[in-house]
Amino acid sequence: VQLQASGGGLVQAGDSLRLSCEAPGRTFINYNAGWFRQAPGKEREFIGGIRRSGSGGRTYYTDSSRGRFTVSRDNAKNTVYLRMNSLSPEDTAVYYCAINNRPSGSPGYTMSDYIYWGQGTQVTVSS
């Protein structure tokens, strides 16, 4: 499954941004989705995830991402989103979307929980 993340760019501190993740020719409905990011010199970290639609679409976050990041999905558009508010230079990273088909529980908080990955989209926040 090919995933395409988009919506990144150069923004100023305090701005908001919404990233999109699509799978051309495939449907997301039966997949859980997660968003990760990787800053220069750092490990890739989990930001948030969303259960597949048949499981209610529940969302999951880390303590550091909860409140400022929002994961959502639009099944009609076959797209998963990551909304980011109050961005700061510390949010500068490459952002990745990923999916899996775990039948229950959370979508997963680690890279190994996910099967398919997008190519990443760069988000740069200037001060």
N, C-alpha and C positions, 0 to 999 in steps of 0.2 A: 504494500500500500504506500503510495507516494503522498506525503503530506507537504503542504505549502504554507509556510508562515509568512505573513506580510503585515505591513502597517508600521514598521519601525521607522526611525528617522532621527533627526536632530531636533531636540526641543529644549526649552529653558526650564530651569528649576521652578517648581510650582505648577507646571503644566500637567495636563492629563493626556493620555494616549490610549488608543484601543488597538490591540493586535488581533489579527484574524488567523485562523488555521482552517484550511480546506483540504479535502482529498478529492481531486477531480476524478469523476467517474465512479466514486465509491460513496457509500452512505455512512454517516457517523452514528446513526441511531443506535446500533448495537455495540458501540465501542465506548469505553471510558476514555476520557482525555485528561491530559495533564500538561501544565506549563512549567518549564524550567528556565533558568538563566545561568549564564556563565560569564563572569567578569574576567578581565585579563589577569592571569596568574592565580586564578581561584578555581575551585572545583564547581562543577555544575550542581546547582541547587534547585530543589523543588519549590515552586511558588504556590500552586494551587491546582486542584483537579476537580473533575465533575463526573459523576456516575453516568452510565449510559441511560438513555431516555426511559427504557423499560423498567429501570430501577428507581425512577423518581427524579433522576437528575440532581441528586444531592451534591453539594460542593464541599470541598475540603481545602484547608489552608494550614499554613504554619503559623505559629504565634507571631512571627515577624511580618507576615504578609496579610494576615487577617485585618480587615478594616480599610486597607488602602488598595488592595487588589481584588478584583471580582472576576470570577470565571463564569461564563454563561454559554449557552448553545442555542442556536436557531436551527431546528431540524428542517424547516422548510427551505432554508438556504444551505443546509449541509455544512454548517460552519460553527466552529467553537471560537469564543472570544476571550481575551484577557483585557480587562479594563484596568488601567493604572492611574491613580490619582496622586497629586502632590509629589510629583517626581523630583528627585534630588540627584546630584552627580553620582551618588553611591548606587543608583539604579542603572548606571551605564553598564551594559552587558549585551551579549547576544542572547536572544530569547528563543526558546525552542518549544514546539508543541510535540506531543507524543500520545500514542493511544495503545490500549490493550483491551482484551476481552475477558478480564477477570469476572467471574459470574456473581460475586458477592463481596461485601465489605468495601473498604475504601478503594479508590482507583490505584493507590500505591504512592509512596513518597520517595522512592529511590529510582534511579535510572534503570536498574535491572528489572523493575516491575513493568516496564513498557517494552512493547515489541517493535513498533514503527515510529520513526522520528522524521520531523521536518528538517529542513536545511538551516533553519535559524534566521532571525531577522535582527539587525543591529539597532539598538536603542542607545542614543548618546544624549546625555542630559548636561547642558552647560550651566555653569553657575552665574 
